[in-house]
Each structure stands twice: as structure tokens, then as C-alpha cells.
Amino acid sequence: MNKQGGKQGKKDSVVMNEAIRDLELRVVSDANGQLGIMGRKEALKAAEEEGLDLVLISPSAKPPVAKIMDYGKFKYQQEKKKKEARKNQKKIEVKEVKFSCKIAQNDIDYKVKHAREFLEKEKHVKLRVFLRGREMATPELGIEVLNNIWPLLEDIANREGPAKQEGRYINMYLTPKKK
């Protein structure tokens, strides 16, 4: 049983035991089911007899609903469920391949080869062209570079929209095609 009563942290905003201020409660128990409507002191006594906590579940109901449960065990199971959900999530890794406006064809081929390897490993790829100095005046050169690279990768990738400028960079996002 939680001896702290109402001294929960900011993160843990559960009202339980002595922190419950309502005079009448509808009490539910894990073991005995519905116990009916009873006074706060009676409910606390019933929880103490079972060696468990009285937790306010639905404070807005008329009368408020409280449950007699092992709060520590309940909290542990909730954390376990959250961990399991995080474990089952798929983490998307984005690899970046950088180009410049004045890039030779052999350099393009070399970097496209790397982008292909990333896409084959089911990774997302961000193609970027960095605009230096006066190249900022003609961002269409960067867009043209990416538009020339796209046909080399379109057999194994999906494009998430056209190439677009973000500050000094022209970006294009590619995702692997579903097999």
C-alpha cells in the first residue's frame, strides 16, 4: 500500500488514498467486483483490509469512481506495455548524400551507387545540393542536378515530392520501393 497518500510527483497525477477528497465514492475492487457507493473512510478501510491502494479512476462521474488495486503493480504493467510498444516500432533511418552544382558525371555515378546501397538496405535517402556563394542566385542549377539524378534511382525508389529549396540547400527525399 502506498503510504505517501497524496504526495505524487508532477508526472504522476493520480489521486489515491488520503488525497481523495470526495465524501461519497462508487467503489470497484479487483477481487470482489462492484462494492457499491460508500463513504471515503469506509472505502479507505476496505482498501487497507485488502492491503491495496484506493485509486480515483473517474473523478468527473457522479459519484466519483474509485478502484481498489495494487497501484505499484498496475504502474509496472503500464510501463511494460509502453516499452513493448516502443520495441515494436520501426525506426526510420535517413541517409544523406551531398552534391554540388558543379559536379562531374563520374562523381554523380559514385554517389548514386551509395544512394542505391542505402535504398536497398531499406533506408530513406535525402539528396542535397549545397549552394555556395553566387550559386544562391541560380538555385535552378541545383534543382537540375537532382532532376538529372532522379532517373538513375527511380527503379528502386519513390520520390516524396519534387526537389525544393530550404535555405542554402536543394533537397529531394527518396524512400525505398515496397517489394
C-alpha positions as CSV (number, residue, x, y, z in Angstrom):
1,M,0.0,0.0,0.0
2,N,1.3,3.5,-0.8
3,K,2.0,5.3,2.4
4,Q,2.5,8.7,0.7
5,G,-1.2,9.4,0.3
6,G,-1.4,12.5,-1.8
7,K,2.3,13.2,-2.4
8,Q,2.7,12.2,-6.0
9,G,5.2,13.9,-8.4
10,K,4.1,16.2,-11.1
11,K,4.4,13.5,-13.7
12,D,2.2,11.1,-11.7
13,S,-1.1,13.0,-11.3
14,V,-3.1,10.0,-9.9
15,V,-5.3,10.8,-6.9
16,M,-5.2,8.0,-4.4
17,N,-5.7,7.0,-0.8
18,E,-5.8,10.0,1.6
19,A,-5.5,12.5,-1.3
20,I,-9.1,11.6,-2.4
21,R,-11.3,14.5,-1.1
22,D,-14.8,13.3,-2.2
23,L,-17.1,12.2,0.6
24,E,-19.0,9.5,-1.4
25,L,-17.4,7.1,-3.9
26,R,-18.6,4.3,-6.1
27,V,-16.0,1.6,-5.2
28,V,-14.9,-1.2,-7.5
29,S,-12.5,-3.9,-6.4
30,D,-10.2,-6.2,-8.5
31,A,-11.1,-9.2,-6.4
32,N,-14.7,-8.5,-5.4
33,G,-16.1,-6.5,-8.3
34,Q,-18.7,-3.8,-7.6
35,L,-18.8,-2.8,-3.9
36,G,-21.3,0.0,-4.4
37,I,-21.5,3.5,-3.1
38,M,-19.8,4.2,0.2
39,G,-18.2,6.9,2.2
40,R,-14.5,7.9,1.8
41,K,-13.4,6.5,5.2
42,E,-15.2,3.2,4.5
43,A,-13.6,2.8,1.1
44,L,-10.1,3.6,2.5
45,K,-10.7,1.0,5.3
46,A,-11.8,-1.6,2.7
47,A,-8.7,-0.9,0.6
48,E,-6.5,-1.2,3.7
49,E,-8.1,-4.5,4.7
50,E,-7.1,-5.9,1.3
51,G,-3.7,-4.4,1.6
52,L,-4.1,-2.4,-1.6
53,D,-4.5,1.2,-2.7
54,L,-7.7,3.2,-3.3
55,V,-7.2,4.9,-6.7
56,L,-9.6,7.5,-8.1
57,I,-10.4,6.4,-11.7
58,S,-13.2,8.7,-12.8
59,P,-13.3,11.9,-10.8
60,S,-15.9,13.6,-13.0
61,A,-18.6,10.8,-12.6
62,K,-21.5,11.3,-10.1
63,P,-20.5,9.9,-7.6
64,P,-16.7,9.6,-8.5
65,V,-15.4,6.1,-9.2
66,A,-12.5,4.7,-7.2
67,K,-10.9,1.3,-7.6
68,I,-9.1,-0.9,-5.0
69,M,-6.0,-2.1,-6.7
70,D,-2.2,-2.7,-6.3
71,Y,-1.1,0.6,-7.8
72,G,2.6,-0.3,-7.9
73,K,1.8,-3.4,-9.9
74,F,-0.6,-1.5,-12.2
75,K,2.0,1.2,-12.9
76,Y,4.7,-1.5,-13.6
77,Q,2.4,-3.2,-16.1
78,Q,1.7,0.1,-17.9
79,E,5.4,0.8,-18.2
80,K,6.0,-2.7,-19.5
81,K,3.3,-2.2,-22.2
82,K,4.8,1.1,-23.2
83,K,8.3,-0.5,-23.6
84,E,6.9,-3.3,-25.7
85,A,5.1,-0.8,-28.0
86,R,8.4,1.2,-28.4
87,K,10.3,-2.0,-29.2
88,N,7.8,-2.9,-32.0
89,Q,8.1,0.5,-33.6
90,K,10.1,0.6,-36.8
91,K,12.9,3.3,-36.7
92,I,13.4,5.1,-40.0
93,E,17.0,5.9,-40.7
94,V,17.6,8.7,-43.2
95,K,20.9,8.8,-45.0
96,E,22.2,11.9,-46.7
97,V,24.0,12.1,-50.0
98,K,25.5,15.6,-50.8
99,F,26.2,17.0,-54.3
100,S,27.3,20.4,-55.6
101,C,26.1,22.3,-58.6
102,K,29.4,21.8,-60.5
103,I,29.8,18.0,-60.1
104,A,31.3,15.7,-62.7
105,Q,29.4,12.7,-64.1
106,N,31.8,10.1,-62.5
107,D,31.3,11.7,-59.1
108,I,27.5,11.6,-59.6
109,D,27.8,7.9,-60.5
110,Y,29.8,7.2,-57.4
111,K,27.4,8.9,-55.1
112,V,24.4,7.4,-56.8
113,K,25.9,4.0,-56.2
114,H,26.0,4.8,-52.4
115,A,22.4,6.1,-52.5
116,R,21.4,2.8,-54.2
117,E,23.1,0.8,-51.4
118,F,21.2,2.7,-48.8
119,L,17.8,2.2,-50.6
120,E,18.5,-1.5,-50.9
121,K,19.0,-1.7,-47.2
122,E,15.5,-0.1,-46.7
123,K,16.9,3.3,-45.6
124,H,15.4,6.6,-46.6
125,V,17.8,8.9,-48.6
126,K,18.0,12.6,-48.7
127,L,19.7,14.0,-51.7
128,R,21.2,17.5,-51.1
129,V,22.8,20.1,-53.3
130,F,24.7,22.8,-51.3
131,L,24.6,26.2,-52.9
132,R,27.8,28.2,-52.4
133,G,28.2,31.9,-52.8
134,R,26.8,33.1,-56.1
135,E,25.1,29.8,-56.8
136,M,22.4,31.1,-54.5
137,A,21.3,33.4,-57.3
138,T,20.6,30.4,-59.6
139,P,19.0,27.7,-57.4
140,E,17.6,26.1,-60.6
141,L,21.1,24.6,-61.2
142,G,20.8,22.6,-58.0
143,I,17.3,21.5,-58.9
144,E,18.6,20.5,-62.4
145,V,21.3,18.3,-60.8
146,L,18.8,16.5,-58.6
147,N,16.4,16.1,-61.6
148,N,19.2,14.5,-63.6
149,I,20.0,12.1,-60.7
150,W,16.4,11.0,-60.2
151,P,16.1,8.8,-63.3
152,L,19.2,6.8,-62.1
153,L,17.3,5.9,-58.9
154,E,13.6,5.7,-59.9
155,D,13.7,2.0,-60.5
156,I,14.3,1.3,-56.7
157,A,13.0,4.5,-55.1
158,N,9.9,6.6,-54.6
159,R,10.2,10.3,-54.7
160,E,8.4,12.3,-51.9
161,G,7.7,15.4,-54.0
162,P,9.9,17.5,-56.3
163,A,13.3,18.9,-55.4
164,K,12.8,22.1,-53.2
165,Q,15.0,24.8,-51.8
166,E,15.5,25.0,-48.0
167,G,17.9,27.8,-47.2
168,R,21.3,27.1,-48.9
169,Y,20.2,23.5,-49.8
170,I,18.1,22.0,-52.5
171,N,16.6,18.8,-51.1
172,M,14.9,15.7,-52.5
173,Y,13.7,12.8,-50.3
174,L,13.6,9.2,-51.6
175,T,12.1,6.2,-49.9
176,P,12.7,2.6,-51.0
177,K,10.0,0.9,-53.1
178,K,8.0,-1.8,-51.4
179,K,8.9,-5.2,-52.5
